[in-house]
Amino acid sequence: MSFEEVAAGGSGFLAAGWQIAGESDVCLLLVTCAVPPSPCPGDFGTPQPGNANEFMIGLFGVTLQGPNTIEFDGVYDNGTFNHGFAFVYYSFTDDFSIRGVFGNRLPPPPANSVGVFLNRPVPEPGTALLLAAGLIALAARRFEQT
């Protein structure tokens, strides 16, 4: 599905609580799971020896494969509900990894080889803990009065 189809809710992901990832989400993901971008968004960055992108490519799958390369390409919301484009890449021949995060760029063709970065908001545990503490305090006060 295209970015526009996902954004319009055609995939069912948005109805299930997913949202199109923002630029800071994609940058955090790359710092955690791939060759860290510096700065992010930024250009291609410095190639790293070995397959530093192996985990992320394994997690999302290969969207583009050459004779000696594998790559995951994806689009995200760059803050103006427009396309941002990010990729992670590994070359078997030269044994190096590279990444790119571009805040206002469409992915290169073929367009059918591009995913969409999605995330799902997770409530902070602090909110649940505060609610639970409040309920316990109310219950304790009630038992104390009886």
N, CA, C and O atoms as a GROMACS GRO file, in nm:
protein
  584
    1MET      N    1   0.083  -0.118   0.000
    1MET     CA    2   0.000   0.000   0.000
    1MET      C    3   0.088   0.125   0.000
    1MET      O    4   0.199   0.125   0.054
    2SER      N    5   0.036   0.228  -0.061
    2SER     CA    6   0.110   0.353  -0.066
    2SER      C    7   0.091   0.431   0.064
    2SER      O    8   0.003   0.400   0.145
    3PHE      N    9   0.173   0.533   0.082
    3PHE     CA   10   0.161   0.623   0.197
    3PHE      C   11   0.021   0.682   0.202
    3PHE      O   12  -0.041   0.688   0.308
    4GLU      N   13  -0.029   0.726   0.087
    4GLU     CA   14  -0.160   0.788   0.081
    4GLU      C   15  -0.270   0.690   0.120
    4GLU      O   16  -0.364   0.728   0.190
    5GLU      N   17  -0.260   0.565   0.074
    5GLU     CA   18  -0.361   0.464   0.108
    5GLU      C   19  -0.361   0.434   0.258
    5GLU      O   20  -0.467   0.421   0.319
    6VAL      N   21  -0.242   0.424   0.316
    6VAL     CA   22  -0.234   0.400   0.461
    6VAL      C   23  -0.288   0.521   0.536
    6VAL      O   24  -0.363   0.505   0.632
    7ALA      N   25  -0.251   0.642   0.492
    7ALA     CA   26  -0.295   0.765   0.559
    7ALA      C   27  -0.447   0.781   0.550
    7ALA      O   28  -0.508   0.839   0.640
    8ALA      N   29  -0.508   0.729   0.444
    8ALA     CA   30  -0.653   0.738   0.428
    8ALA      C   31  -0.726   0.627   0.504
    8ALA      O   32  -0.849   0.623   0.504
    9GLY      N   33  -0.651   0.538   0.568
    9GLY     CA   34  -0.713   0.432   0.647
    9GLY      C   35  -0.746   0.307   0.569
    9GLY      O   36  -0.814   0.218   0.621
   10GLY      N   37  -0.699   0.297   0.444
   10GLY     CA   38  -0.733   0.184   0.360
   10GLY      C   39  -0.679   0.050   0.406
   10GLY      O   40  -0.732  -0.054   0.367
   11SER      N   41  -0.578   0.050   0.487
   11SER     CA   42  -0.516  -0.076   0.530
   11SER      C   43  -0.579  -0.133   0.656
   11SER      O   44  -0.562  -0.251   0.684
   12GLY      N   45  -0.649  -0.052   0.732
   12GLY     CA   46  -0.704  -0.096   0.860
   12GLY      C   47  -0.609  -0.074   0.976
   12GLY      O   48  -0.649  -0.091   1.092
   13PHE      N   49  -0.484  -0.036   0.949
   13PHE     CA   50  -0.386  -0.014   1.056
   13PHE      C   51  -0.427   0.103   1.146
   13PHE      O   52  -0.418   0.092   1.268
   14LEU      N   53  -0.472   0.214   1.086
   14LEU     CA   54  -0.507   0.331   1.165
   14LEU      C   55  -0.627   0.303   1.254
   14LEU      O   56  -0.631   0.349   1.368
   15ALA      N   57  -0.724   0.227   1.203
   15ALA     CA   58  -0.841   0.191   1.283
   15ALA      C   59  -0.803   0.099   1.399
   15ALA      O   60  -0.872   0.096   1.501
   16ALA      N   61  -0.692   0.025   1.384
   16ALA     CA   62  -0.646  -0.067   1.488
   16ALA      C   63  -0.555   0.002   1.590
   16ALA      O   64  -0.496  -0.064   1.675
   17GLY      N   65  -0.542   0.135   1.581
   17GLY     CA   66  -0.463   0.208   1.679
   17GLY      C   67  -0.322   0.243   1.635
   17GLY      O   68  -0.248   0.306   1.710
   18TRP      N   69  -0.282   0.203   1.515
   18TRP     CA   70  -0.149   0.237   1.465
   18TRP      C   71  -0.154   0.378   1.407
   18TRP      O   72  -0.260   0.428   1.370
   19GLN      N   73  -0.038   0.441   1.400
   19GLN     CA   74  -0.027   0.572   1.336
   19GLN      C   75   0.099   0.574   1.251
   19GLN      O   76   0.192   0.497   1.274
   20ILE      N   77   0.100   0.663   1.155
   20ILE     CA   78   0.219   0.677   1.072
   20ILE      C   79   0.328   0.741   1.158
   20ILE      O   80   0.305   0.845   1.220
   21ALA      N   81   0.444   0.679   1.161
   21ALA     CA   82   0.554   0.726   1.246
   21ALA      C   83   0.601   0.864   1.203
   21ALA      O   84   0.598   0.898   1.084
   22GLY      N   85   0.643   0.941   1.300
   22GLY     CA   86   0.699   1.072   1.274
   22GLY      C   87   0.851   1.064   1.260
   22GLY      O   88   0.912   0.959   1.280
   23GLU      N   89   0.910   1.176   1.224
   23GLU     CA   90   1.054   1.182   1.201
   23GLU      C   91   1.133   1.144   1.327
   23GLU      O   92   1.231   1.070   1.317
   24SER      N   93   1.093   1.194   1.443
   24SER     CA   94   1.167   1.162   1.565
   24SER      C   95   1.156   1.013   1.598
   24SER      O   96   1.250   0.955   1.651
   25ASP      N   97   1.041   0.951   1.566
   25ASP     CA   98   1.025   0.806   1.587
   25ASP      C   99   1.123   0.727   1.501
   25ASP      O  100   1.186   0.633   1.547
   26VAL      N  101   1.134   0.767   1.374
   26VAL     CA  102   1.224   0.697   1.282
   26VAL      C  103   1.369   0.717   1.324
   26VAL      O  104   1.447   0.622   1.319
   27CYS      N  105   1.405   0.837   1.365
   27CYS     CA  106   1.542   0.862   1.410
   27CYS      C  107   1.574   0.778   1.534
   27CYS      O  108   1.683   0.720   1.543
   28LEU      N  109   1.482   0.771   1.628
   28LEU     CA  110   1.503   0.690   1.748
   28LEU      C  111   1.517   0.542   1.712
   28LEU      O  112   1.601   0.472   1.769
   29LEU      N  113   1.438   0.496   1.619
   29LEU     CA  114   1.446   0.356   1.574
   29LEU      C  115   1.584   0.327   1.514
   29LEU      O  116   1.643   0.223   1.544
   30LEU      N  117   1.634   0.417   1.432
   30LEU     CA  118   1.764   0.394   1.370
   30LEU      C  119   1.877   0.399   1.472
   30LEU      O  120   1.972   0.322   1.462
   31VAL      N  121   1.867   0.487   1.569
   31VAL     CA  122   1.969   0.493   1.674
   31VAL      C  123   1.970   0.361   1.752
   31VAL      O  124   2.076   0.313   1.791
   32THR      N  125   1.852   0.305   1.774
   32THR     CA  126   1.839   0.185   1.855
   32THR      C  127   1.873   0.057   1.778
   32THR      O  128   1.934  -0.034   1.834
   33CYS      N  129   1.834   0.049   1.652
   33CYS     CA  130   1.836  -0.079   1.580
   33CYS      C  131   1.924  -0.082   1.455
   33CYS      O  132   1.929  -0.186   1.389
   34ALA      N  133   1.991   0.024   1.421
   34ALA     CA  134   2.066   0.026   1.295
   34ALA      C  135   2.187   0.118   1.309
   34ALA      O  136   2.225   0.156   1.420
   35VAL      N  137   2.246   0.153   1.196
   35VAL     CA  138   2.356   0.250   1.196
   35VAL      C  139   2.299   0.383   1.243
   35VAL      O  140   2.209   0.436   1.177
   36PRO      N  141   2.348   0.438   1.352
   36PRO     CA  142   2.289   0.562   1.405
   36PRO      C  143   2.306   0.679   1.309
   36PRO      O  144   2.416   0.702   1.258
   37PRO      N  145   2.197   0.753   1.283
   37PRO     CA  146   2.210   0.872   1.199
   37PRO      C  147   2.266   0.988   1.278
   37PRO      O  148   2.234   1.006   1.396
   38SER      N  149   2.348   1.066   1.214
   38SER     CA  150   2.402   1.182   1.280
   38SER      C  151   2.428   1.289   1.175
   38SER      O  152   2.520   1.271   1.095
   39PRO      N  153   2.357   1.395   1.169
   39PRO     CA  154   2.236   1.424   1.245
   39PRO      C  155   2.117   1.352   1.185
   39PRO      O  156   2.128   1.289   1.080
   40CYS      N  157   2.006   1.359   1.251
   40CYS     CA  158   1.884   1.296   1.199
   40CYS      C  159   1.772   1.399   1.204
   40CYS      O  160   1.745   1.452   1.311
   41PRO      N  161   1.707   1.429   1.094
   41PRO     CA  162   1.733   1.375   0.962
   41PRO      C  163   1.862   1.430   0.907
   41PRO      O  164   1.910   1.536   0.948
   42GLY      N  165   1.917   1.358   0.818
   42GLY     CA  166   2.043   1.398   0.758
   42GLY      C  167   2.068   1.320   0.632
   42GLY      O  168   1.978   1.256   0.579
   43ASP      N  169   2.187   1.327   0.587
   43ASP     CA  170   2.223   1.261   0.462
   43ASP      C  171   2.254   1.115   0.489
   43ASP      O  172   2.204   1.057   0.585
   44PHE      N  173   2.333   1.056   0.405
   44PHE     CA  174   2.361   0.913   0.411
   44PHE      C  175   2.442   0.871   0.534
   44PHE      O  176   2.433   0.757   0.577
   45GLY      N  177   2.519   0.960   0.589
   45GLY     CA  178   2.601   0.921   0.702
   45GLY      C  179   2.725   0.849   0.658
   45GLY      O  180   2.754   0.839   0.539
   46THR      N  181   2.799   0.798   0.753
   46THR     CA  182   2.925   0.729   0.728
   46THR      C  183   2.900   0.580   0.721
   46THR      O  184   2.838   0.524   0.812
   47PRO      N  185   2.948   0.513   0.616
   47PRO     CA  186   2.932   0.367   0.611
   47PRO      C  187   3.001   0.301   0.731
   47PRO      O  188   3.109   0.342   0.772
   48GLN      N  189   2.936   0.199   0.784
   48GLN     CA  190   2.990   0.123   0.898
   48GLN      C  191   3.029  -0.016   0.849
   48GLN      O  192   2.957  -0.075   0.769
   49PRO      N  193   3.142  -0.069   0.896
   49PRO     CA  194   3.180  -0.204   0.854
   49PRO      C  195   3.083  -0.308   0.908
   49PRO      O  196   3.029  -0.293   1.018
   50GLY      N  197   3.060  -0.412   0.831
   50GLY     CA  198   2.973  -0.522   0.874
   50GLY      C  199   2.827  -0.489   0.853
   50GLY      O  200   2.792  -0.384   0.799
   51ASN      N  201   2.742  -0.581   0.896
   51ASN     CA  202   2.598  -0.563   0.878
   51ASN      C  203   2.536  -0.505   1.003
   51ASN      O  204   2.466  -0.575   1.076
   52ALA      N  205   2.561  -0.377   1.028
   52ALA     CA  206   2.504  -0.310   1.144
   52ALA      C  207   2.353  -0.293   1.132
   52ALA      O  208   2.286  -0.264   1.232
   53ASN      N  209   2.298  -0.311   1.013
   53ASN     CA  210   2.155  -0.296   0.989
   53ASN      C  211   2.080  -0.430   0.989
   53ASN      O  212   1.961  -0.434   0.959
   54GLU      N  213   2.150  -0.538   1.021
   54GLU     CA  214   2.092  -0.671   1.012
   54GLU      C  215   1.963  -0.685   1.092
   54GLU      O  216   1.865  -0.740   1.042
   55PHE      N  217   1.962  -0.637   1.217
   55PHE     CA  218   1.844  -0.651   1.301
   55PHE      C  219   1.724  -0.580   1.239
   55PHE      O  220   1.615  -0.637   1.232
   56MET      N  221   1.744  -0.457   1.195
   56MET     CA  222   1.633  -0.379   1.142
   56MET      C  223   1.582  -0.437   1.010
   56MET      O  224   1.461  -0.444   0.988
   57ILE      N  225   1.671  -0.478   0.924
   57ILE     CA  226   1.628  -0.540   0.797
   57ILE      C  227   1.555  -0.670   0.826
   57ILE      O  228   1.456  -0.702   0.760
   58GLY      N  229   1.602  -0.746   0.925
   58GLY     CA  230   1.533  -0.868   0.963
   58GLY      C  231   1.396  -0.841   1.023
   58GLY      O  232   1.302  -0.918   1.003
   59LEU      N  233   1.384  -0.731   1.097
   59LEU     CA  234   1.258  -0.695   1.161
   59LEU      C  235   1.153  -0.652   1.058
   59LEU      O  236   1.038  -0.696   1.066
   60PHE      N  237   1.191  -0.569   0.964
   60PHE     CA  238   1.097  -0.513   0.868
   60PHE      C  239   1.090  -0.591   0.738
   60PHE      O  240   0.989  -0.585   0.667
   61GLY      N  241   1.195  -0.662   0.706
   61GLY     CA  242   1.198  -0.734   0.579
   61GLY      C  243   1.272  -0.655   0.472
   61GLY      O  244   1.297  -0.536   0.486
   62VAL      N  245   1.304  -0.724   0.367
   62VAL     CA  246   1.376  -0.664   0.254
   62VAL      C  247   1.274  -0.606   0.157
   62VAL      O  248   1.185  -0.678   0.111
   63THR      N  249   1.285  -0.479   0.126
   63THR     CA  250   1.196  -0.419   0.027
   63THR      C  251   1.264  -0.406  -0.109
   63THR      O  252   1.197  -0.392  -0.212
   64LEU      N  253   1.396  -0.409  -0.110
   64LEU     CA  254   1.470  -0.395  -0.234
   64LEU      C  255   1.596  -0.480  -0.223
   64LEU      O  256   1.671  -0.469  -0.126
   65GLN      N  257   1.619  -0.563  -0.323
   65GLN     CA  258   1.736  -0.651  -0.320
   65GLN      C  259   1.807  -0.644  -0.455
   65GLN      O  260   1.745  -0.658  -0.561
   66GLY      N  261   1.938  -0.623  -0.448
   66GLY     CA  262   2.020  -0.628  -0.567
   66GLY      C  263   2.099  -0.757  -0.567
   66GLY      O  264   2.079  -0.841  -0.479
   67PRO      N  265   2.188  -0.774  -0.662
   67PRO     CA  266   2.265  -0.898  -0.666
   67PRO      C  267   2.353  -0.918  -0.542
   67PRO      O  268   2.379  -1.031  -0.502
   68ASN      N  269   2.400  -0.808  -0.482
   68ASN     CA  270   2.489  -0.816  -0.366
   68ASN      C  271   2.447  -0.725  -0.251
   68ASN      O  272   2.528  -0.694  -0.164
   69THR      N  273   2.321  -0.682  -0.251
   69THR     CA  274   2.275  -0.588  -0.150
   69THR      C  275   2.134  -0.624  -0.103
   69THR      O  276   2.057  -0.687  -0.175
   70ILE      N  277   2.103  -0.583   0.019
   70ILE     CA  278   1.967  -0.587   0.070
   70ILE      C  279   1.937  -0.451   0.132
   70ILE      O  280   2.027  -0.381   0.178
   71GLU      N  281   1.809  -0.416   0.131
   71GLU     CA  282   1.773  -0.282   0.175
   71GLU      C  283   1.629  -0.282   0.224
   71GLU      O  284   1.544  -0.354   0.171
   72PHE      N  285   1.602  -0.200   0.326
   72PHE     CA  286   1.464  -0.169   0.364
   72PHE      C  287   1.444  -0.021   0.342
   72PHE      O  288   1.521   0.061   0.392
   73ASP      N  289   1.340   0.015   0.267
   73ASP     CA  290   1.304   0.154   0.241
   73ASP      C  291   1.166   0.179   0.299
   73ASP      O  292   1.078   0.094   0.287
   74GLY      N  293   1.146   0.294   0.361
   74GLY     CA  294   1.015   0.327   0.416
   74GLY      C  295   0.989   0.476   0.417
   74GLY      O  296   1.083   0.557   0.420
   75VAL      N  297   0.862   0.512   0.414
   75VAL     CA  298   0.823   0.653   0.422
   75VAL      C  299   0.761   0.678   0.560
   75VAL      O  300   0.715   0.585   0.626
   76TYR      N  301   0.762   0.802   0.601
   76TYR     CA  302   0.707   0.843   0.731
   76TYR      C  303   0.649   0.982   0.719
   76TYR      O  304   0.664   1.047   0.615
   77ASP      N  305   0.582   1.028   0.823
   77ASP     CA  306   0.523   1.162   0.829
   77ASP      C  307   0.631   1.259   0.874
   77ASP      O  308   0.683   1.247   0.985
   78ASN      N  309   0.666   1.354   0.790
   78ASN     CA  310   0.775   1.444   0.826
   78ASN      C  311   0.730   1.566   0.905
   78ASN      O  312   0.806   1.661   0.922
   79GLY      N  313   0.606   1.563   0.954
   79GLY     CA  314   0.558   1.673   1.037
   79GLY      C  315   0.461   1.764   0.964
   79GLY      O  316   0.386   1.838   1.028
   80THR      N  317   0.461   1.760   0.834
   80THR     CA  318   0.365   1.838   0.756
   80THR      C  319   0.269   1.743   0.685
   80THR      O  320   0.206   1.780   0.586
   81PHE      N  321   0.259   1.623   0.736
   81PHE     CA  322   0.184   1.512   0.676
   81PHE      C  323   0.219   1.499   0.529
   81PHE      O  324   0.134   1.491   0.441
   82ASN      N  325   0.347   1.498   0.508
   82ASN     CA  326   0.404   1.479   0.377
   82ASN      C  327   0.504   1.366   0.390
   82ASN      O  328   0.526   1.314   0.500
   83HIS      N  329   0.564   1.327   0.282
   83HIS     CA  330   0.658   1.215   0.284
   83HIS      C  331   0.793   1.255   0.341
   83HIS      O  332   0.851   1.357   0.303
   84GLY      N  333   0.842   1.174   0.432
   84GLY     CA  334   0.983   1.169   0.465
   84GLY      C  335   1.025   1.030   0.419
   84GLY      O  336   0.940   0.942   0.407
   85PHE      N  337   1.150   1.009   0.393
   85PHE     CA  338   1.198   0.881   0.341
   85PHE      C  339   1.320   0.838   0.419
   85PHE      O  340   1.410   0.918   0.444
   86ALA      N  341   1.324   0.711   0.458
   86ALA     CA  342   1.439   0.657   0.531
   86ALA      C  343   1.472   0.519   0.475
   86ALA      O  344   1.383   0.448   0.427
   87PHE      N  345   1.598   0.482   0.483
   87PHE     CA  346   1.637   0.348   0.438
   87PHE      C  347   1.755   0.298   0.520
   87PHE      O  348   1.830   0.376   0.578
   88VAL      N  349   1.768   0.166   0.524
   88VAL     CA  350   1.888   0.101   0.576
   88VAL      C  351   1.934   0.002   0.469
   88VAL      O  352   1.851  -0.058   0.400
   89TYR      N  353   2.064  -0.013   0.454
   89TYR     CA  354   2.122  -0.082   0.339
   89TYR      C  355   2.243  -0.163   0.384
   89TYR      O  356   2.318  -0.119   0.472
   90TYR      N  357   2.261  -0.279   0.325
   90TYR     CA  358   2.380  -0.360   0.351
   90TYR      C  359   2.435  -0.414   0.220
   90TYR      O  360   2.359  -0.466   0.138
   91SER      N  361   2.565  -0.401   0.200
   91SER     CA  362   2.634  -0.453   0.082
   91SER      C  363   2.714  -0.577   0.121
   91SER      O  364   2.805  -0.569   0.204
   92PHE      N  365   2.678  -0.692   0.061
   92PHE     CA  366   2.753  -0.815   0.086
   92PHE      C  367   2.894  -0.806   0.030
   92PHE      O  368   2.990  -0.852   0.092
   93THR      N  369   2.906  -0.748  -0.088
   93THR     CA  370   3.033  -0.741  -0.158
   93THR      C  371   3.137  -0.663  -0.079
   93THR      O  372   3.250  -0.708  -0.060
   94ASP      N  373   3.097  -0.545  -0.034
   94ASP     CA  374   3.191  -0.457   0.036
   94ASP      C  375   3.180  -0.469   0.188
   94ASP      O  376   3.258  -0.405   0.260
   95ASP      N  377   3.086  -0.548   0.238
   95ASP     CA  378   3.064  -0.571   0.380
   95ASP      C  379   3.056  -0.439   0.457
   95ASP      O  380   3.135  -0.413   0.548
   96PHE      N  381   2.957  -0.355   0.418
   96PHE     CA  382   2.933  -0.232   0.492
   96PHE      C  383   2.783  -0.202   0.496
   96PHE      O  384   2.706  -0.247   0.411
   97SER      N  385   2.745  -0.124   0.598
   97SER     CA  386   2.606  -0.080   0.617
   97SER      C  387   2.602   0.071   0.609
   97SER      O  388   2.698   0.141   0.644
   98ILE      N  389   2.488   0.121   0.563
   98ILE     CA  390   2.467   0.266   0.558
   98ILE      C  391   2.319   0.292   0.578
   98ILE      O  392   2.237   0.201   0.561
   99ARG      N  393   2.284   0.411   0.612
   99ARG     CA  394   2.144   0.450   0.628
   99ARG      C  395   2.126   0.592   0.579
   99ARG      O  396   2.222   0.665   0.558
  100GLY      N  397   2.001   0.629   0.560
  100GLY     CA  398   1.968   0.765   0.522
  100GLY      C  399   1.832   0.802   0.576
  100GLY      O  400   1.741   0.719   0.579
  101VAL      N  401   1.817   0.926   0.620
  101VAL     CA  402   1.688   0.978   0.664
  101VAL      C  403   1.674   1.115   0.598
  101VAL      O  404   1.754   1.205   0.621
  102PHE      N  405   1.571   1.128   0.518
  102PHE     CA  406   1.551   1.251   0.440
  102PHE      C  407   1.414   1.307   0.472
  102PHE      O  408   1.312   1.242   0.445
  103GLY      N  409   1.408   1.426   0.528
  103GLY     CA  410   1.285   1.482   0.578
  103GLY      C  411   1.183   1.523   0.476
  103GLY      O  412   1.065   1.533   0.510
  104ASN      N  413   1.221   1.547   0.354
  104ASN     CA  414   1.123   1.594   0.257
  104ASN      C  415   1.158   1.539   0.119
  104ASN      O  416   1.182   1.614   0.024
  105ARG      N  417   1.161   1.409   0.110
  105ARG     CA  418   1.200   1.347  -0.016
  105ARG      C  419   1.117   1.222  -0.038
  105ARG      O  420   1.088   1.147   0.055
  106LEU      N  421   1.079   1.201  -0.162
  106LEU     CA  422   1.011   1.078  -0.199
  106LEU      C  423   1.115   0.970  -0.223
  106LEU      O  424   1.227   1.000  -0.263
  107PRO      N  425   1.080   0.844  -0.199
  107PRO     CA  426   1.175   0.736  -0.226
  107PRO      C  427   1.199   0.721  -0.375
  107PRO      O  428   1.113   0.756  -0.456
  108PRO      N  429   1.315   0.669  -0.412
  108PRO     CA  430   1.341   0.646  -0.555
  108PRO      C  431   1.256   0.529  -0.606
  108PRO      O  432   1.211   0.447  -0.526
  109PRO      N  433   1.234   0.521  -0.737
  109PRO     CA  434   1.159   0.407  -0.790
  109PRO      C  435   1.237   0.278  -0.769
  109PRO      O  436   1.359   0.287  -0.753
  110PRO      N  437   1.179   0.163  -0.766
  110PRO     CA  438   1.036   0.140  -0.787
  110PRO      C  439   0.956   0.166  -0.661
  110PRO      O  440   0.994   0.123  -0.552
  111ALA      N  441   0.844   0.237  -0.675
  111ALA     CA  442   0.762   0.278  -0.560
  111ALA      C  443   0.700   0.159  -0.488
  111ALA      O  444   0.667   0.170  -0.370
  112ASN      N  445   0.684   0.046  -0.554
  112ASN     CA  446   0.624  -0.069  -0.488
  112ASN      C  447   0.721  -0.141  -0.396
  112ASN      O  448   0.684  -0.240  -0.333
  113SER      N  449   0.844  -0.092  -0.386
  113SER     CA  450   0.942  -0.156  -0.297
  113SER      C  451   0.964  -0.074  -0.171
  113SER      O  452   1.072  -0.078  -0.113
  114VAL      N  453   0.863   0.001  -0.130
  114VAL     CA  454   0.876   0.091  -0.015
  114VAL      C  455   0.768   0.057   0.087
  114VAL      O  456   0.652   0.038   0.052
  115GLY      N  457   0.808   0.050   0.216
  115GLY     CA  458   0.713   0.030   0.324
  115GLY      C  459   0.672   0.163   0.385
  115GLY      O  460   0.717   0.269   0.341
  116VAL      N  461   0.588   0.156   0.486
  116VAL     CA  462   0.546   0.274   0.561
  116VAL      C  463   0.581   0.248   0.707
  116VAL      O  464   0.541   0.147   0.764
  117PHE      N  465   0.655   0.340   0.768
  117PHE     CA  466   0.687   0.327   0.911
  117PHE      C  467   0.562   0.358   0.992
  117PHE      O  468   0.505   0.466   0.982
  118LEU      N  469   0.520   0.262   1.072
  118LEU     CA  470   0.405   0.279   1.161
  118LEU      C  471   0.450   0.258   1.304
  118LEU      O  472   0.547   0.186   1.329
  119ASN      N  473   0.381   0.320   1.397
  119ASN     CA  474   0.406   0.291   1.538
  119ASN      C  475   0.274   0.293   1.612
  119ASN      O  476   0.171   0.336   1.559
  120ARG      N  477   0.278   0.246   1.730
  120ARG     CA  478   0.156   0.240   1.812
  120ARG      C  479   0.187   0.306   1.945
  120ARG      O  480   0.277   0.261   2.017
  121PRO      N  481   0.115   0.411   1.980
  121PRO     CA  482   0.142   0.477   2.107
  121PRO      C  483   0.123   0.381   2.224
  121PRO      O  484   0.026   0.306   2.229
  122VAL      N  485   0.215   0.386   2.316
  122VAL     CA  486   0.208   0.302   2.436
  122VAL      C  487   0.193   0.395   2.555
  122VAL      O  488   0.274   0.485   2.574
  123PRO      N  489   0.088   0.374   2.636
  123PRO     CA  490   0.073   0.462   2.752
  123PRO      C  491   0.191   0.448   2.847
  123PRO      O  492   0.245   0.339   2.865
  124GLU      N  493   0.228   0.557   2.905
  124GLU     CA  494   0.340   0.554   2.999
  124GLU      C  495   0.297   0.482   3.126
  124GLU      O  496   0.186   0.503   3.175
  125PRO      N  497   0.386   0.399   3.181
  125PRO     CA  498   0.348   0.329   3.304
  125PRO      C  499   0.320   0.424   3.420
  125PRO      O  500   0.246   0.388   3.511
  126GLY      N  501   0.377   0.541   3.417
  126GLY     CA  502   0.356   0.637   3.525
  126GLY      C  503   0.209   0.672   3.543
  126GLY      O  504   0.163   0.690   3.656
  127THR      N  505   0.135   0.683   3.433
  127THR     CA  506  -0.007   0.716   3.441
  127THR      C  507  -0.083   0.605   3.514
  127THR      O  508  -0.164   0.633   3.603
  128ALA      N  509  -0.058   0.482   3.476
  128ALA     CA  510  -0.126   0.369   3.541
  128ALA      C  511  -0.087   0.359   3.688
  128ALA      O  512  -0.170   0.330   3.774
  129LEU      N  513   0.041   0.384   3.718
  129LEU     CA  514   0.085   0.378   3.857
  129LEU      C  515   0.020   0.486   3.943
  129LEU      O  516  -0.019   0.461   4.056
  130LEU      N  517   0.008   0.605   3.888
  130LEU     CA  518  -0.057   0.714   3.963
  130LEU      C  519  -0.204   0.681   3.988
  130LEU      O  520  -0.256   0.704   4.097
  131LEU      N  521  -0.271   0.628   3.887
  131LEU     CA  522  -0.410   0.591   3.903
  131LEU      C  523  -0.424   0.481   4.008
  131LEU      O  524  -0.511   0.489   4.095
  132ALA      N  525  -0.340   0.379   4.001
  132ALA     CA  526  -0.345   0.269   4.098
  132ALA      C  527  -0.316   0.321   4.239
  132ALA      O  528  -0.383   0.282   4.334
  133ALA      N  529  -0.217   0.409   4.254
  133ALA     CA  530  -0.184   0.464   4.386
  133ALA      C  531  -0.301   0.544   4.441
  133ALA      O  532  -0.330   0.536   4.561
  134GLY      N  533  -0.367   0.620   4.357
  134GLY     CA  534  -0.483   0.697   4.400
  134GLY      C  535  -0.597   0.607   4.446
  134GLY      O  536  -0.660   0.634   4.548
  135LEU      N  537  -0.623   0.501   4.371
  135LEU     CA  538  -0.730   0.408   4.409
  135LEU      C  539  -0.697   0.336   4.540
  135LEU      O  540  -0.785   0.317   4.624
  136ILE      N  541  -0.572   0.298   4.557
  136ILE     CA  542  -0.530   0.232   4.682
  136ILE      C  543  -0.545   0.329   4.800
  136ILE      O  544  -0.590   0.290   4.907
  137ALA      N  545  -0.507   0.455   4.779
  137ALA     CA  546  -0.519   0.555   4.886
  137ALA      C  547  -0.665   0.577   4.923
  137ALA      O  548  -0.698   0.588   5.042
  138LEU      N  549  -0.754   0.582   4.824
  138LEU     CA  550  -0.896   0.598   4.853
  138LEU      C  551  -0.951   0.477   4.928
  138LEU      O  552  -1.027   0.492   5.023
  139ALA      N  553  -0.910   0.358   4.884
  139ALA     CA  554  -0.956   0.235   4.951
  139ALA      C  555  -0.904   0.230   5.094
  139ALA      O  556  -0.978   0.192   5.185
  140ALA      N  557  -0.780   0.267   5.116
  140ALA     CA  558  -0.721   0.265   5.250
  140ALA      C  559  -0.791   0.365   5.340
  140ALA      O  560  -0.816   0.337   5.457
  141ARG      N  561  -0.823   0.480   5.286
  141ARG     CA  562  -0.893   0.583   5.366
  141ARG      C  563  -1.032   0.534   5.403
  141ARG      O  564  -1.079   0.557   5.515
  142ARG      N  565  -1.097   0.467   5.311
  142ARG     CA  566  -1.232   0.417   5.337
  142ARG      C  567  -1.229   0.311   5.450
  142ARG      O  568  -1.314   0.312   5.539
  143PHE      N  569  -1.132   0.221   5.444
  143PHE     CA  570  -1.121   0.118   5.546
  143PHE      C  571  -1.080   0.179   5.680
  143PHE      O  572  -1.119   0.128   5.786
  144GLU      N  573  -1.002   0.287   5.677
  144GLU     CA  574  -0.957   0.352   5.798
  144GLU      C  575  -1.074   0.419   5.871
  144GLU      O  576  -1.075   0.423   5.994
  145GLN      N  577  -1.171   0.469   5.797
  145GLN     CA  578  -1.285   0.538   5.856
  145GLN      C  579  -1.386   0.442   5.917
  145GLN      O  580  -1.463   0.482   6.004
  146THR      N  581  -1.386   0.316   5.874
  146THR     CA  582  -1.486   0.221   5.926
  146THR      C  583  -1.440   0.152   6.052
  146THR      O  584  -1.513   0.069   6.107
   0.00000   0.00000   0.00000
